Amino acid sequence: MSAPGGPPADQGSPSVGHAFSPGPPPEMGTPGPDGRFGEFGGRFVPESLVPACMQLEEAFAAAWADASFRTELSSVLRDYGGRPTPVTECARLSEELGVRLLLKREDLVHGGSHKLNNVLGQALLTLRMGKGRLVAETGAGQHGVATATAAALLGLECTVYMGELDTERQELNVFRMELLGAEVRPVRSGSRTLKDAVNEALRDWVASVDRTHYCLGSVMGPHPFPYMVRELQRVVGEEARAQCQALLGGADPDVVVACVGGGSNAAGTFAGFADSGARLVGVEAAGGAAVSDGIPGVLHGMKSLLLQDEEGQILEAESISAGLDYPGIGPEHAWLAASGRAQYAKATDEEVLGAFRLLARTEGILPALEPAHALAWVVREAGRSVPRGSTVLVTLSGRGDKDVAQVRELLASERDER
């Protein structure tokens, strides 16, 4: 991605005035020097964006330490967003799988996904910084819908960049964003998916930073975004742990599972369980598995694990899910994988479709295709790496309304092929 005012963000040029030093690996608390999680993270941006990143870092630190800001955010999440979300026990599916399956129901947040947790925090921060416009990227459309929702609530202008391919497979979410007053700009460059939407959103931010905040949707990008977004999503894990302990007599689940693209729902979930004995599992799309198939590199302002060829060119990710169609992973996830605290696995499109239908049939819940990846891993591993009788928590990061038409077409194609 190239942007006006400096070197391309994906060529590894560190921000001016910062000497990167990995330092000791941090816990899931404050990142190390220069926004590093071990060797990953940092701030690799054009010189023109350095002041904006530093301003954002200072503004978030001040806001997060301000009890009145935290109280306002909690109130809006409760009264508007619908928090806390419940943990649902899946009795019928548990019996079928031989494990005790619990779902953290982020699909019940206003707007249909966990994305609102992060966006409301960033939108309130935007007002605090004296800016009046939000710009965002979106893949599956859920982050775009959440950003448009927060903008409508708080009276902010909103522009959302979305890959042209994603606008076609997520037409309903495009219409929802437009109804909410946002301008949706299709991105026709590159693969026409999430990676390219991020590029265009960053370009917009460079050109309009004096009045615009880039409301990044995942734990990726230059510091402070990975840390800030994780902290705003931490509410998922902290709620889930307290709810599980109440349900399990003070115990934690044996396994905690979440899907991972950039990885915000997983980072928020893991933050609540990092100091527990729970096994943490992130599940990527098989066609976009940066942890198992990627190598260290720099993209979109961060150093992380990326899908790339021998010459360092970024490869295209492929997934049934627009929200996981990203050729990298958030830097804290890269560090969690390297440190061994979390493991990362893959789920194929076929497994995901199966899990989508299974949850609908047994529990009457339509998951988004993104968290269906996490469920697919549980279905595959129950009785194998997950012993029978284990308690498993899955973060159901979004609802599947947006994916029903796509699933119908995919299942119809399967029938036609047979």
C-alpha positions as CSV (number, residue, x, y, z in Angstrom):
1,M,0.0,0.0,0.0
2,S,1.4,3.3,-0.9
3,A,0.1,6.6,0.5
4,P,0.8,10.2,-0.1
5,G,3.5,11.9,2.0
6,G,5.9,9.0,2.6
7,P,7.2,5.6,1.7
8,P,4.8,2.7,1.2
9,A,3.5,1.3,4.5
10,D,4.1,-2.3,3.4
11,Q,7.8,-1.9,2.6
12,G,8.9,-1.8,6.2
13,S,9.9,1.8,6.7
14,P,9.8,2.5,10.5
15,S,8.2,5.8,11.6
16,V,10.6,8.6,11.9
17,G,12.2,9.1,15.3
18,H,11.5,5.6,16.6
19,A,14.3,3.0,17.2
20,F,12.6,-0.4,17.3
21,S,13.8,-2.7,20.1
22,P,11.9,-5.9,20.6
23,G,12.5,-6.1,24.4
24,P,11.0,-8.9,26.5
25,P,7.7,-10.4,25.4
26,P,4.8,-8.6,27.1
27,E,1.8,-10.1,28.7
28,M,-1.7,-9.3,27.2
29,G,-1.4,-6.0,28.9
30,T,0.4,-2.9,27.6
31,P,2.6,-3.7,24.6
32,G,6.4,-3.3,24.8
33,P,8.5,-0.5,23.4
34,D,7.1,1.1,20.2
35,G,4.0,-1.0,20.3
36,R,5.7,-4.3,20.0
37,F,4.4,-7.7,21.0
38,G,7.7,-9.5,21.1
39,E,9.1,-9.0,17.6
40,F,5.8,-8.2,16.1
41,G,3.8,-5.0,15.8
42,G,5.4,-1.6,15.7
43,R,4.6,1.4,13.6
44,F,5.5,1.2,9.9
45,V,3.9,4.2,8.3
46,P,4.6,7.1,6.0
47,E,6.1,10.1,7.8
48,S,2.9,12.0,7.2
49,L,1.0,9.6,9.4
50,V,3.4,9.5,12.3
51,P,1.8,12.6,14.1
52,A,-1.7,11.1,13.7
53,C,-0.6,7.8,15.2
54,M,1.1,9.5,18.1
55,Q,-1.9,11.8,18.6
56,L,-4.2,8.7,18.7
57,E,-1.8,6.9,21.1
58,E,-1.9,9.8,23.5
59,A,-5.6,10.4,23.2
60,F,-6.5,6.8,23.8
61,A,-4.1,6.5,26.8
62,A,-5.7,9.6,28.4
63,A,-9.3,8.4,27.6
64,W,-8.6,4.9,28.9
65,A,-7.3,6.3,32.2
66,D,-10.3,8.7,32.5
67,A,-13.0,7.1,34.6
68,S,-15.7,9.3,33.0
69,F,-14.8,8.1,29.5
70,R,-14.9,4.4,30.7
71,T,-18.2,5.1,32.4
72,E,-19.7,6.7,29.3
73,L,-18.6,3.8,27.1
74,S,-19.9,1.2,29.5
75,S,-23.3,3.0,29.6
76,V,-23.6,3.2,25.8
77,L,-22.6,-0.4,25.4
78,R,-25.2,-1.4,28.0
79,D,-28.1,0.9,27.0
80,Y,-27.6,1.0,23.3
81,G,-25.4,-2.1,22.5
82,G,-27.2,-4.6,24.7
83,R,-24.3,-5.7,26.9
84,P,-23.7,-7.9,28.7
85,T,-24.3,-10.6,26.1
86,P,-25.2,-14.1,27.5
87,V,-23.3,-17.3,27.5
88,T,-25.6,-20.0,26.0
89,E,-25.2,-23.7,26.8
90,C,-25.8,-25.9,23.7
91,A,-27.4,-28.9,25.2
92,R,-28.3,-30.8,22.0
93,L,-25.1,-30.1,20.2
94,S,-23.1,-30.9,23.3
95,E,-24.7,-34.3,23.4
96,E,-24.0,-34.9,19.8
97,L,-20.3,-33.9,20.1
98,G,-19.5,-35.4,23.5
99,V,-18.2,-32.1,24.9
100,R,-20.0,-29.3,26.9
101,L,-20.3,-26.5,24.4
102,L,-20.9,-22.9,25.5
103,L,-21.4,-19.9,23.2
104,K,-20.5,-16.3,24.1
105,R,-23.3,-14.6,22.2
106,E,-21.8,-11.6,20.5
107,D,-24.3,-12.1,17.7
108,L,-26.8,-10.5,20.1
109,V,-25.0,-7.2,20.3
110,H,-26.9,-4.4,18.5
111,G,-26.0,-4.6,14.8
112,G,-25.3,-8.3,15.0
113,S,-21.6,-8.7,15.9
114,H,-18.8,-7.9,18.4
115,K,-17.7,-5.0,16.1
116,L,-19.8,-2.5,17.9
117,N,-17.7,-2.8,21.1
118,N,-14.7,-1.4,19.4
119,V,-16.4,1.1,17.2
120,L,-18.4,2.8,19.9
121,G,-15.1,3.3,21.8
122,Q,-13.4,4.7,18.8
123,A,-16.3,6.9,17.9
124,L,-16.4,8.5,21.4
125,L,-12.7,9.0,21.1
126,T,-13.2,10.7,17.8
127,L,-15.5,13.3,19.4
128,R,-13.0,13.6,22.3
129,M,-10.2,14.5,19.7
130,G,-12.5,17.1,18.1
131,K,-12.9,15.3,14.8
132,G,-16.2,14.9,12.9
133,R,-15.6,12.1,10.4
134,L,-15.0,8.4,10.5
135,V,-13.4,6.3,7.7
136,A,-13.4,2.5,7.9
137,E,-12.6,-0.6,6.0
138,T,-14.9,-3.7,5.9
139,G,-14.8,-7.2,4.5
140,A,-18.0,-9.0,5.6
141,G,-19.7,-5.7,6.2
142,Q,-20.1,-6.1,9.9
143,H,-17.5,-3.6,10.9
144,G,-18.8,-1.2,8.3
145,V,-22.4,-1.6,9.7
146,A,-21.1,-1.0,13.2
147,T,-19.2,2.1,12.1
148,A,-22.2,3.5,10.3
149,T,-24.3,2.7,13.3
150,A,-22.0,4.6,15.7
151,A,-21.7,7.5,13.3
152,A,-25.5,7.8,13.1
153,L,-25.8,7.7,16.9
154,L,-23.1,10.3,17.5
155,G,-23.7,12.6,14.5
156,L,-20.4,11.8,12.7
157,E,-19.8,11.7,8.9
158,C,-18.9,8.2,7.8
159,T,-17.2,6.7,4.7
160,V,-16.7,2.9,4.4
161,Y,-14.3,1.3,1.9
162,M,-15.3,-2.2,0.8
163,G,-13.8,-4.5,-1.8
164,E,-16.0,-4.7,-4.9
165,L,-16.1,-8.5,-4.6
166,D,-17.3,-8.2,-1.0
167,T,-20.0,-5.7,-1.9
168,E,-21.4,-8.3,-4.3
169,R,-21.5,-11.1,-1.7
170,Q,-22.6,-8.8,1.1
171,E,-25.2,-6.7,-0.7
172,L,-27.5,-6.6,2.4
173,N,-24.8,-5.1,4.6
174,V,-24.0,-2.5,1.9
175,F,-27.7,-1.5,1.9
176,R,-27.7,-1.4,5.7
177,M,-24.7,1.0,5.8
178,E,-26.3,3.2,3.3
179,L,-29.6,3.3,5.2
180,L,-27.6,4.4,8.3
181,G,-26.2,7.3,6.3
182,A,-22.7,6.1,5.4
183,E,-21.1,6.4,2.0
184,V,-19.9,3.0,0.8
185,R,-17.0,3.2,-1.7
186,P,-16.3,0.0,-3.6
187,V,-12.6,-0.8,-4.1
188,R,-11.8,-2.1,-7.6
189,S,-8.0,-2.5,-7.2
190,G,-6.0,-5.7,-6.4
191,S,-8.1,-8.6,-5.3
192,R,-11.1,-6.3,-4.6
193,T,-11.4,-7.7,-1.0
194,L,-10.5,-6.7,2.5
195,K,-6.8,-6.1,2.0
196,D,-7.5,-3.5,-0.7
197,A,-10.2,-1.8,1.4
198,V,-7.6,-1.3,4.1
199,N,-5.3,0.3,1.6
200,E,-7.9,2.8,0.4
201,A,-9.0,3.6,4.0
202,L,-5.4,4.4,4.9
203,R,-5.0,6.6,1.8
204,D,-8.1,8.5,2.8
205,W,-6.8,9.0,6.4
206,V,-3.5,10.4,5.1
207,A,-5.3,12.9,3.0
208,S,-7.9,14.1,5.6
209,V,-6.3,13.3,9.0
210,D,-7.0,16.8,10.4
211,R,-10.7,16.1,10.4
212,T,-10.9,12.3,10.1
213,H,-10.3,9.3,12.4
214,Y,-9.6,5.9,10.9
215,C,-11.8,3.5,12.7
216,L,-9.8,0.4,12.1
217,G,-11.9,-2.8,12.7
218,S,-9.4,-5.3,13.9
219,V,-6.2,-5.8,16.0
220,M,-4.0,-4.9,13.1
221,G,-2.3,-1.9,11.6
222,P,0.3,0.4,13.2
223,H,0.5,1.0,16.9
224,P,-1.7,1.9,18.8
225,F,-4.5,0.2,16.8
226,P,-3.8,-3.5,17.8
227,Y,-3.6,-2.6,21.5
228,M,-6.5,-0.1,21.4
229,V,-8.9,-2.4,19.6
230,R,-8.0,-5.4,21.9
231,E,-8.7,-3.3,24.9
232,L,-12.0,-2.2,23.5
233,Q,-12.9,-5.8,22.8
234,R,-11.6,-7.0,26.2
235,V,-15.2,-6.8,27.5
236,V,-16.0,-10.0,25.6
237,G,-13.4,-12.1,27.5
238,E,-13.9,-10.5,30.9
239,E,-17.7,-11.0,30.7
240,A,-17.3,-14.5,29.4
241,R,-14.9,-15.6,32.1
242,A,-17.2,-14.3,34.9
243,Q,-20.2,-16.0,33.3
244,C,-18.4,-19.3,32.8
245,Q,-17.2,-19.3,36.4
246,A,-20.7,-18.7,37.6
247,L,-22.0,-21.5,35.4
248,L,-19.1,-23.9,36.1
249,G,-18.9,-23.5,39.9
250,G,-15.8,-21.2,39.8
251,A,-13.9,-23.1,37.1
252,D,-12.8,-21.9,33.7
253,P,-13.5,-23.7,30.5
254,D,-11.0,-26.3,29.4
255,V,-10.8,-24.8,25.9
256,V,-11.6,-21.3,24.6
257,V,-12.0,-21.0,20.8
258,A,-12.5,-18.0,18.4
259,C,-12.2,-17.4,14.7
260,V,-9.3,-15.2,13.5
261,G,-8.9,-13.0,10.5
262,G,-7.2,-9.9,11.8
263,G,-8.4,-11.3,15.1
264,S,-10.3,-8.7,17.2
265,N,-12.9,-11.1,18.7
266,A,-10.3,-13.6,19.5
267,A,-8.0,-11.0,21.1
268,G,-10.8,-9.7,23.2
269,T,-11.8,-13.2,24.2
270,F,-8.2,-14.4,25.0
271,A,-7.6,-11.2,27.1
272,G,-10.1,-12.5,29.6
273,F,-8.5,-15.9,29.8
274,A,-4.8,-15.3,29.2
275,D,-3.9,-15.8,32.9
276,S,-6.1,-18.9,33.2
277,G,-5.3,-22.5,32.6
278,A,-7.6,-22.6,29.5
279,R,-6.3,-23.8,26.2
280,L,-6.6,-20.9,23.7
281,V,-7.4,-21.7,20.1
282,G,-7.7,-19.3,17.2
283,V,-9.2,-20.7,14.0
284,E,-8.2,-19.3,10.6
285,A,-9.6,-19.9,7.1
286,A,-7.6,-22.6,5.4
287,G,-7.1,-20.3,2.4
288,G,-5.8,-17.5,4.7
289,A,-3.9,-19.2,7.5
290,A,-1.2,-16.7,8.2
291,V,0.1,-18.5,11.3
292,S,0.8,-21.8,9.7
293,D,1.5,-20.7,6.2
294,G,2.8,-17.1,6.6
295,I,6.2,-15.6,7.3
296,P,7.2,-12.4,9.1
297,G,6.8,-9.3,7.0
298,V,5.3,-5.8,7.0
299,L,1.8,-4.8,5.8
300,H,-0.6,-2.1,6.7
301,G,1.7,-0.5,9.1
302,M,2.6,-3.6,11.2
303,K,5.1,-6.4,11.3
304,S,3.3,-9.7,11.6
305,L,2.9,-13.1,9.9
306,L,1.8,-12.7,6.3
307,L,1.0,-14.8,3.3
308,Q,3.8,-13.9,0.8
309,D,5.8,-15.4,-1.9
310,E,9.6,-15.9,-2.0
311,E,10.1,-12.3,-3.2
312,G,8.0,-10.9,-0.4
313,Q,4.9,-10.1,-2.5
314,I,1.7,-10.4,-0.6
315,L,-0.4,-13.4,-1.7
316,E,-4.2,-13.3,-1.9
317,A,-6.2,-15.0,0.9
318,E,-9.1,-17.1,-0.1
319,S,-12.1,-17.8,2.2
320,I,-15.8,-18.6,2.1
321,S,-16.0,-15.8,4.6
322,A,-15.4,-12.2,3.6
323,G,-14.4,-11.3,7.2
324,L,-11.5,-13.8,7.2
325,D,-10.3,-13.0,3.7
326,Y,-7.1,-11.3,4.9
327,P,-3.5,-12.4,4.1
328,G,-2.2,-11.7,7.6
329,I,-3.0,-11.7,11.3
330,G,-2.8,-9.2,14.1
331,P,0.7,-8.9,15.6
332,E,-0.4,-9.9,19.1
333,H,-1.7,-13.1,17.7
334,A,1.6,-13.7,15.9
335,W,3.3,-13.3,19.3
336,L,0.8,-15.5,21.1
337,A,1.5,-18.2,18.5
338,A,5.3,-17.7,18.8
339,S,5.2,-17.8,22.6
340,G,3.0,-20.9,22.6
341,R,0.3,-19.4,24.8
342,A,-2.3,-19.8,22.0
343,Q,-2.5,-22.3,19.1
344,Y,-3.9,-21.6,15.7
345,A,-5.6,-24.0,13.4
346,K,-7.4,-24.1,10.1
347,A,-10.9,-24.8,9.0
348,T,-11.9,-25.6,5.3
349,D,-14.8,-24.0,3.6
350,E,-16.6,-27.4,3.5
351,E,-16.1,-27.8,7.3
352,V,-17.4,-24.3,7.9
353,L,-20.6,-25.0,5.8
354,G,-21.2,-28.1,7.8
355,A,-20.8,-26.3,11.1
356,F,-23.1,-23.6,10.0
357,R,-25.8,-26.1,9.2
358,L,-25.2,-28.1,12.3
359,L,-25.6,-25.2,14.8
360,A,-28.8,-24.2,13.0
361,R,-30.2,-27.7,13.1
362,T,-29.4,-28.5,16.7
363,E,-29.7,-25.1,18.5
364,G,-31.7,-22.9,16.2
365,I,-28.9,-20.4,15.9
366,L,-27.5,-19.1,12.6
367,P,-23.8,-18.2,13.1
368,A,-22.0,-15.9,10.8
369,L,-19.5,-17.8,8.5
370,E,-16.6,-16.3,10.5
371,P,-17.4,-17.9,13.9
372,A,-18.6,-21.0,12.1
373,H,-14.8,-21.6,11.5
374,A,-14.3,-21.8,15.3
375,L,-17.3,-24.1,15.6
376,A,-16.0,-26.3,12.7
377,W,-12.7,-26.8,14.6
378,V,-14.7,-28.0,17.7
379,V,-16.7,-30.4,15.6
380,R,-13.6,-31.8,14.1
381,E,-11.5,-32.0,17.3
382,A,-14.2,-33.2,19.7
383,G,-13.1,-36.6,21.0
384,R,-9.7,-36.1,19.4
385,S,-7.5,-33.2,20.7
386,V,-10.5,-32.1,22.8
387,P,-11.3,-35.0,25.1
388,R,-14.8,-36.1,25.6
389,G,-16.4,-34.3,28.6
390,S,-14.3,-31.2,28.1
391,T,-16.0,-27.8,28.5
392,V,-15.5,-25.6,25.4
393,L,-16.3,-21.9,25.0
394,V,-16.7,-20.6,21.5
395,T,-17.1,-16.9,20.9
396,L,-20.0,-16.5,18.4
397,S,-18.7,-13.2,17.0
398,G,-21.7,-12.5,14.7
399,R,-25.0,-13.7,13.4
400,G,-25.5,-15.3,10.1
401,D,-28.3,-13.3,8.5
402,K,-25.7,-11.6,6.2
403,D,-24.6,-15.0,5.0
404,V,-27.8,-16.8,4.4
405,A,-28.1,-15.9,0.7
406,Q,-24.5,-16.9,0.1
407,V,-24.9,-20.2,1.9
408,R,-28.1,-21.0,-0.1
409,E,-26.2,-20.5,-3.3
410,L,-23.2,-22.6,-2.1
411,L,-25.5,-25.4,-1.1
412,A,-27.4,-25.2,-4.3
413,S,-24.1,-25.5,-6.3
414,E,-23.2,-28.6,-4.2
415,R,-26.5,-30.2,-5.1
416,D,-26.0,-29.4,-8.8
417,E,-22.5,-30.9,-8.8
418,R,-23.9,-34.1,-7.3
